[in-house]
Amino acid sequence: MSRILVDSSVWVEMFRRAESPDIQALGRLSQEGLICTNGLIRAEILSGTRSQKEYERLKDLFSALTLLQDTPDLWDRIAKARYRLARKGFQAGIADLIVGVSAAHYRKTLWTFDKAFLPMKAVLGFELFAIPEH
């Protein structure tokens, strides 16, 4: 069963530096069925492809992953999370909140290279897999 929601920042890094040990771990975790995605991450990655061939290849890759469904109350959860974060002095972007709320709701560990998720972690209650130093 999938346990790790992989953020767009990790996928983008994989396409740039496939030889990285962190990124090679992504391939192993994927083969073991431990990673998942959501609609936003899928759309972000597919929309950034450079050719129809690359689009189809990545569409096939993402189709093989567990897709976390948007909950009926997704936008209420996002509004509440953004409100709570703002009270703590952090202005979160909606796209990041979609990912964070999804990780929290489905109790997935979030793998991201984006430090914007650090303040969300405490408020939303998800775990972070890795945020390497760049």
N, C-alpha and C positions, 0 to 999 in steps of 0.2 A: 504494500500500500504506500502511496506517495506520502512523503513527510516534509518535503522541502519545496517551497515556492521560490522559483528562481526568477529574480528581477531582471528587467531589460538590461541593466548595467552589466550583469554577468554575461548575458548572451552576446552583447556587443563586444565585450572584451574577448570572448571566445573566438569571435570572427576575426578579431585583430591579432590575437596572439595564441593560436591553437596549441603551441608548445608549452605554455605555462603549466606548472604542476597543478595549480588550482583549477585551471580549465580542463586539464586531463581528468581530474576528479569528477567534473561535470559529466563527462562521457560515461564514466563508470557508474555514477549514480543513476544516470538515465537508463543505462542497460539493466540496472537492477530494479527499475520501476519505482525509484524513490523520489523522483521529482515531478512537479506538476506546474501548471500555468493557469492564467486566467485570461479572459477575453481582452483586457487592455494590453497586457504584456504581449500576447499573440499579435494583436493589431499593430503595436509599436514595432515589433520586429519585422513582420511581413511588409509593412508599409515602407520600411527602410531598405528593401532589397533593390539591387541595381539592374536586375534582368528578370524576364519571365521564368527562365530556367532556375535562377536562384530562388525566386518566389515559390515555385512549385516544390523545389527541394525542401525549403523551410516549412512550407505548408504541410508537407508529408511528415516532417519531423515533429511539428507541433500537434498534428492530428494523432500521433502516437502517445502523446502525454495525457495524463488526467487533466481535464479542464474543470476548474472550480467554477461553478455557476454563480451568477449574480443573485443575491438573495432579494426577495421582494422589498425588503426594507433597507436595501443598500444605501440609497440616498439619505435616508434618515440617519443611518449609522455614520455616514460620512459627515453630515452636518454636525452631529453630536461630537464626533471626534475632532473636527476642526474647531468647534467651539471650545472644547476642553483644552486643546493645544494652545489656542489663542490666549486663554486665561493664564497659561504658563509662559506666555511671551514668545511662542513659536507660531509662525504663519506657514502652514503646510499647504502645498499644492494639491489640487484635486486628484491629479493622476497618481501621485504618491499615496494619497489617502485611500484611493481605490485598492491599491496593492496592499497597504498596511491593514485596512479593514478586512480584506479578504483573508490575509494570513491569520489575523486574530480570530475571525469568525470560524474558520475551518481548522484552527489550531495547528497551523503549519509553521515550521521554522522558515524564516525569510532569509534567503541568500542574496545579498546585495553588496555592491561596492559603493553605494550612494550613502554618504554620511547624513543625509537629510532624514533617514529613518531612525537615527539614534534617539531623538526626542520622542518619536512616536512609540518606540518600544515600551517605555514605562507607562504611557497613557493607554495604549491599546492592548498591551499584554501579550505580544508575540515575542518569540525568541529570534535572535539573529544568528545566522550560520557563520558568516565571516564578513568582516569589513577590513580588508588588508590596507596597509598604508601605501599610498601612491606617491 
